Structure formats: C-alpha cells, structure tokens
Amino acid sequence: MSPEQLAAIKAVSDILTSLGSMPLTSIAVLVLFGPWVVMIMVSLQQNRRFEAVATMYADNVQLVKDYQDLVRGYKAIVSGQQDLIIHTTQVLTGVKSVAENNLYCPMVRKETKGKPEVHG
C-alpha cells in the first residue's frame, strides 16, 4: 500500500473513532427498521385510497337512487300527459264533428243541402 492510501485509511479510522459507533448503529437501525417504516407508510396510503374508493362507490349508489327517483317522477308526468292528450283529442274530435254538422248555421245548411244528414 502506498503512503497516501495508508493516510486515507488512518483519516477514516480517526473519524470513526471520534464519532464512535453512531454511524454503524444508524446504518443497522436503518437496515432493520427501514422496511417496516416503508411498509407502514404504504399501508397508510393504501388505506386512504381504499376509503376514497369506498366513498366513490357510496356516492355512485346515491346517484343511481336519485336518478331512479327522477325517472319515476318523469314516468308519472308522461303518464299524466298521455291521458291529457287522449282527452284533448277526444274533445277536439267532438268539437270538429259539431262544427261540421252545425245545421243552425246558414252557411253550413247551404253546403249540406242535398247531402244526407249525419247523426251521431
């Protein structure tokens, strides 16, 4: 070994002597407990993600329930409108029939002369 290498080794050994066993202990602690700390951090992050997913699914279920209520209400409105349209069509058909067969009006009587009278 060269004198420079021996001087470097002596300098490193002097630094380790002045620090004591602290660097070796810290490395040992890091090697032993580091994986546990990382696993705990990953577990906490995974737990937060799972809670976010569970909240998302609960919100989606509520959205589906609200949508179903909306559809039921819309069906009730459409059903009411269908009955109204049928009733209105029947009334307008009756009004048309009365207007066409109005024999009290002189203009209509003039047109219906010679035609058989429609009853009904």
C-alpha positions, 0 to 999 in steps of 0.5 A: 500500500502506498503512503497516501492510501495508508493516510486515507485509511488512518483519516477514516479510522480517526473519524470513526473513532471520534464519532464512535459507533453512531454511524454503524448503529444508524446504518443497522437501525436503518437496515432493520427498521427501514422496511417496516417504516416503508411498509407502514407508510404504504399501508397508510396510503393504501388505506386512504385510497381504499376509503376514497374508493369506498366513498366513490362507490357510496356516492355512485349508489346515491346517484343511481337512487336519485336518478331512479327517483327522477325517472319515476317522477318523469314516468308519472308526468308522461303518464299524466300527459298521455291521458291529457292528450287522449282527452284533448283529442277526444274533445277536439274530435267532438268539437270538429264533428259539431262544427261540421254538422252545425245545421243552425248555421246558414252557411253550413245548411247551404253546403249540406243541402242535398247531402244526407244528414249525419247523426251521431 
